[in-house]
Amino acid sequence: AAAAVRQLAQSAPSLRLRPSWLAGQRTALAAAARARGDRGAADELLRALVAADLREASEGSLPAGLDRQHNIHVEGAHLVQLLQAVDIAHPKGDGGVVAEDGHLAGDAEGRSEEAGGGGVGGGPPAGGGSGGNSAPSRRGPGMLKVCFTDGAQAICGIERRPIAALRSAQPGAKLVIANRPLLRRGL
């Protein structure tokens, strides 16, 4: 298991896995290591991490308190999980909620620390649906406000230009934040 963690750390050096989650993966990692060696165990760990909820598996990698920062670039590459995507260019009646995971926790312990104070996780999706489904057809290009977690804190961002991969992502999808995104007023 230690070799698998080291190999994953080479790819994502800022990623810190929760010891309790990692302990739950030891049996599968040991079996993968016996069958396919250290590389097989690393592949198995990556598969388990992609399937897991980062709020349970990760201690976070983003700098603390990003929701209170202004005019800084986020350095490094950080694995995050999509919690919610809302089309803020269209009112809720027009299908504004694109995707939602059902509960927007501020952090892994459930404290609410929504970045930007925007009240994004408050109500049910438009039309009373269960969330997670694509919204009905929209007018115009739209603009997404997305909320992510790194496992320790929730952060939100605004899509300034359409990003195809982000628009097709569903809650629970893992994405990498990289290339020094600019953070303004907590977004």
C-alpha positions in Angstrom: 0.0 0.0 0.0 2.9 2.4 0.8 4.3 2.0 -2.7 0.9 2.7 -4.3 0.6 5.9 -2.2 4.2 7.0 -3.2 3.4 6.5 -6.9 0.2 8.4 -6.6 2.0 11.2 -4.7 4.4 11.5 -7.7 1.4 12.4 -9.9 -0.4 14.5 -7.4 2.1 15.8 -4.8 -0.4 18.0 -3.0 -3.0 15.2 -2.5 -3.3 14.1 1.1 -5.4 11.0 1.7 -7.2 10.4 5.0 -5.5 7.5 6.9 -8.9 6.0 7.8 -10.0 5.9 4.1 -6.6 4.4 3.1 -6.9 1.7 5.8 -10.1 0.6 4.2 -8.4 0.2 0.9 -5.5 -2.0 2.1 -7.0 -5.4 1.3 -7.8 -4.4 -2.3 -4.3 -2.8 -2.7 -2.6 -5.9 -1.3 -4.4 -8.1 -3.7 -3.6 -5.8 -6.6 0.1 -5.7 -5.6 0.2 -9.5 -5.5 -1.4 -9.9 -8.9 0.1 -7.0 -10.8 2.9 -5.5 -8.6 3.3 -2.0 -7.3 2.0 -0.4 -10.5 -1.2 -2.5 -10.2 -1.7 -1.4 -6.6 -1.2 2.2 -7.7 -3.8 1.7 -10.4 -6.2 0.2 -7.9 -5.7 3.1 -5.5 -6.4 5.6 -8.3 -9.6 3.6 -9.3 -10.8 3.6 -5.7 -10.0 7.4 -5.3 -12.0 8.2 -8.5 -15.0 6.2 -7.2 -14.8 7.7 -3.7 -16.3 10.9 -2.3 -13.3 13.2 -1.7 -15.0 14.4 1.5 -14.3 10.9 2.9 -11.1 10.1 1.1 -9.0 13.3 1.1 -7.8 15.7 3.7 -7.7 18.4 1.0 -4.9 20.0 -0.9 -6.0 23.6 -1.5 -4.8 26.4 0.7 -7.1 27.0 3.7 -9.5 29.9 3.6 -9.7 30.4 -0.2 -13.2 31.8 0.3 -11.7 34.8 2.0 -8.9 35.5 -0.5 -8.7 38.2 -3.2 -6.4 38.6 -6.2 -4.3 35.5 -5.7 -3.3 32.7 -8.1 -3.9 29.2 -6.8 -0.5 27.5 -7.3 -0.1 23.8 -8.1 -2.4 21.1 -9.3 -5.3 20.1 -7.0 -7.8 17.3 -7.3 -11.4 18.4 -6.6 -14.8 16.9 -6.9 -17.8 18.7 -8.4 -20.6 19.3 -5.9 -22.9 21.6 -7.9 -23.1 23.5 -11.2 -25.7 26.3 -11.6 -26.4 28.3 -14.8 -26.4 31.8 -13.3 -27.3 33.4 -16.6 -30.8 31.9 -16.5 -33.3 32.1 -13.7 -34.2 28.9 -11.8 -37.5 28.7 -13.7 -35.5 28.3 -16.9 -33.6 25.3 -15.5 -30.8 27.2 -13.8 -29.5 24.2 -11.7 -27.5 22.0 -14.1 -26.2 19.5 -11.6 -26.3 19.0 -7.8 -25.1 16.2 -5.5 -28.0 16.6 -3.0 -26.0 18.2 -0.2 -23.5 21.0 -0.4 -21.3 20.6 2.7 -18.9 23.4 3.5 -16.3 20.8 4.5 -15.9 17.2 5.3 -17.3 17.7 8.8 -20.5 19.3 7.5 -19.7 22.9 8.6 -21.1 25.4 6.1 -18.3 27.5 4.6 -19.7 28.3 1.2 -17.3 30.4 -0.7 -18.5 33.7 -1.9 -21.5 33.5 0.5 -23.8 33.0 -2.5 -26.3 30.6 -0.9 -25.8 28.0 -3.7 -26.8 24.9 -1.8 -30.1 26.2 -0.4 -33.0 25.0 -2.4 -34.0 22.0 -4.5 -33.3 22.0 -8.2 -35.6 23.8 -10.5 -38.8 21.9 -11.2 -38.5 20.0 -7.9 -36.3 17.3 -9.6 -33.7 15.2 -7.8 -30.7 17.1 -9.2 -27.9 15.5 -11.2 -29.9 15.7 -14.4 -29.1 18.1 -17.2 -31.3 21.2 -17.3 -33.9 21.6 -20.1 -32.8 23.4 -23.2 -31.6 27.0 -22.6 -31.5 30.2 -24.5 -28.0 31.6 -25.1 -24.6 30.3 -23.9 -25.2 30.6 -20.2 -22.6 31.0 -17.4 -21.9 28.4 -14.8 -21.2 28.9 -11.1 -19.6 25.7 -9.9 -18.9 24.4 -6.4 -16.1 21.9 -5.7 -14.6 20.3 -2.7 -11.0 19.1 -2.2 -12.2 17.0 0.7 -11.6 19.7 3.4 -13.4 22.8 2.1 -15.9 23.8 -0.4 -14.9 26.4 -3.1 -16.9 28.0 -5.8 -16.0 29.4 -9.2 -17.4 31.2 -12.2 -16.9 29.9 -15.7 -15.9 32.9 -17.7 -15.6 31.1 -21.0 -17.5 27.9 -21.8 -15.5 24.8 -20.8 -16.9 21.7 -22.5 -15.6 19.2 -20.0 -17.1 21.2 -17.1 -20.5 21.5 -18.8 -20.7 17.8 -19.3 -19.5 16.9 -15.8 -21.9 15.4 -13.2 -21.7 15.8 -9.4 -19.1 13.5 -8.1 -16.8 14.0 -11.1 -13.2 14.6 -10.2 -11.4 17.4 -11.9 -7.9 19.0 -11.6 -7.6 22.7 -10.9 -4.2 23.8 -12.4 -2.6 26.5 -14.4 -2.7 29.1 -11.7 -6.4 30.2 -11.8 -7.0 33.7 -10.5 -9.1 33.9 -7.4 -11.1 37.1 -6.8 -13.3 37.8 -3.8 -13.4 34.1 -2.9 -14.4 32.9 -6.4 
